[in-house]
Amino acid sequence: MAVKAQAKLVAKWMGVGFIHGVMNTDNSHVAGITVDYGPCAFMDNFAPKRVFSAIDRQGRYAYSNQPNIAAWNMAQLATALLPLASNRDSAIESFTEIINGFEKVFDNEYKQIFNSKLGLPLQAESDFLTNKFLEMMAHQTADFTQSFRSLSNPDIDQTVKSHPEFSKWYDQWREMADISKLKSINPAIIPRNHIIEIMINQAISGNMDYFREFHTALEKPYSEAKNLLFINPPTSKEVVKNTFCGT
């Protein structure tokens, strides 16, 4: 159960562009809940190898490496449990099979989440369209949240749409996609790093109004906020490149 829970949790993180930032074994919960995420961040521009934690210089906890780290953490848990087994050899065989099952659970959950974000059914043709969309996003360094949201709201971010292959992709996607639920699946508002920075700085100075307004907006993440600052990506001067434990 712990392996399945972790696999599904990490897939959900990735579905909203979330990077935990410090996925040590002691920060992995057997119940599959998110704990101790000090240097975490939600991506603005999509980059699979994106790292935010200031101490992660090797990319160990990068966005795309999170499934590998979660599986590795589960393997360490299995190793720690071996001394409790009455039959060590049998336990090793059983634990190995369970750990190896992580990939299948994760892949299935990941595909369901991302195909759903594009309004696509779970099938091979859909997987191609999903992977191509992510590829175009990465190539254009498009905003993760707004790229998906723009498919149901053409008035926002156009970055991914400027990719030379987007028009062809769009025609194929539109033939298969059910766009009726896209706005209820892809959030308009996420806790962007630069907004958090503004909120913290104002709170330190004694002004909690911005916090209250942002907190209220986050209660309805799929609705367009009245304050566009909560929706728009950061300007070049507002980009937060690193996060730290304690933030």
N, C-alpha and C positions, 0 to 999 in steps of 0.2 A: 504493500500500500504506500509506503514512504517513497519508493521509486516512482510510482505512477503519479503521486501527488506533486513531486518535484518536477517531473517532466511536464505536466500540465501547467504548473505555475510559471515555469520559465517561458513556455510558449505564449502564455497570456502577457507576460512582461513584454515580450518582443512584439506582440500585437499592438502595443501602444507606444513602442519606441523607448521602453524603459531600460535603463542600465543600472543594475544594483550597485556595482562599483567595488564591493568588498565581499566576494562570495567565499570566504573561508569556511572550513567545515563547521565551525561553531556558529556560523550565520545561516546554516541550512536547517530548516525546521522539518521534523519528520511528518508533521501534519500538512506540509505544503503551504505554509503561509509566509509572507514576507517579513523578515525580522532584520534588525541592525543594518540599516541601509544608509549610513552616514553620508558617504560621498556619492550618492546616487544622482541620477539626472534623467530627464526626458530629452531625447534627441530633438534638435531643431532640424538641421540639414542631415539627410540620411547618408550615413557612412557605416557600412557593416563592421568595420574594424574600429569604430569610434570608442575612445576611452575618455572618461572624465576624471576619475580619481587621480589626484596629484601624485600619489605614491605608486600607481600602476604603470611603470615605465616600460614593461615588457608586453603589455596588452593582454595579460592573463585574464582579466575580467571584461574584455571588450564585448560589445553588443553581440556579435556573432559567435563569440566563444562561450557564451553563458551555458548553452546545453552541455558542452564538453565538461565544463567545470562542475556543473550540477551532477553529472553522471560520475565524475571522479570523486566528488564528495560522498556520494552514495556508496561507492566502492570502499571508501575509508570507513564508513559506518559498518559495512559488512565485515571488514577486517577486525574492527573493534569488538564485534559480537562473536567472533570465532571461539574465543576462550569459553564461552557459555554453552557451546554446542557439545552434545554427548558423543557425536561422531564427527570428528573434524573433517575427514575426507568427504563425507556425505554433505556436510554443511557447505564446504567450498564449492562443490558441484552445484548445489541448490542456489547458493548466493550468486555464483557466476551467471547462472541462467537468468536470475532476476535482474541483475545489473545489465546484462546484455539486452534485456527487454526495454530498457530506457529509451533507446533510439526509436523503436517502433511506436511507442506511446507518444513520444515527443513529436515525431514526424506527422503522425495522424492528427494530433491536436493543432500543430502549427499550420498544416494545410487547411484544416477546418476554419481556423481563425482568419487566415489571410484570404482564403477564397470567399469567406463570408464578408470580409471588408470590401471586396470587389463585387459582391452580389452574385458570385459564381457557384455552381454546383460542385460537389466534391468528385472530380473525375480527372483523368489524365490531361484532357484538353484544357481544362481550367487551370491545372498546375502550370502549364506552359505560360498561359496569360498572366498568372500571378507572378511567376518568376521573372517574366519579361518586364512587367511593370516595376518591380523592385530594381531590376537592372537599370532601367531608364532613370529611375529616381536617383540611384547611386551615381550614375554618369552625370546627371545634371546637378548633383548635390541639392536636390529638391527638399523642401521641408516635409518631414515625415507625416505629420498630422494633416497639414493642409493639402498634400497631394491626394490623399484618399478622400478628404472632404470635398475637394474641388470637383470630383466626379458627379456629385449631386448638387453642387453649388458652383456654377461656372464663373461667378463674380470674384472668387478668391484665387489664390496662387496659381500662376500659369507656368511655373518653371518646368515641371515635368512635361507639360504639353508642347514645349518648344523643342523636345527631342525629335530628331529627324524621322524616327520610326514610330512616333506616337500616333499619327493619323492612321496608319495601317493597323496598329495594335487596337486603337479605339474601335474601328469598324468590326474587327473580330470579337472584341469584348462586348460590344453593344448587341451583337447577335445572340450572345449567351447569357448576358447579365440581367438580373432582376434588380432594378435600381430603386424599387419602392421602399426598401428598408435601410438604404445606405446611411441616411442621416441619423438613424437610431443605433447604428453600429459603429460609425466613425465619429469620435468626439470632435467638437469644435474647440473645446477648451481643455488644456492640460496644464499642470503646474510647471510652466516654463521657468528655466533657471533665472532669466533676467527679471521676471516678475517677482520671483521669490526674493531676489536680491533687493529690489525696490521695497518690497513689503518689510523685510527685516530691517533695512536702514531706517525706514519711517517709524517702525515700532520702537527701535532703539531711541529715536528722538522723542518718543512719547505719543506719536500719532498712530492710532490703531484703525483709523477709518479705511485705509487701503486694504488692510488685512480682512476686515469685516466684509468689504465689498467683494474682494477676491474669493473669500470663503463662500459667500452666498452664490457667486457665479459657478464655483466648482460643484455645488450641489446639483446643478443641472448641466453637466458637461456636453450634452448633445444639443443644447440650445445655443443659438447665436447670442452672445453677450452684448449688452448695451454698450459696454466699454470695450471698444475694439482693441485696446491695449492688451486685453486678456486673450485675444484670439491671434493677433498678428505676431509673426516671428520677430526676433530681435533685430534691431538695426546693427550695422557693423560695429558701432561703438558699444552696443549693449550685450554682445555675445559673451557668454560665460564659458571659458575654455577648460577650467578645472574646478572640481569640487573637493571638499575636504571632510574628514570625519568631524562630526560635531555641528555640521551645517543643517 
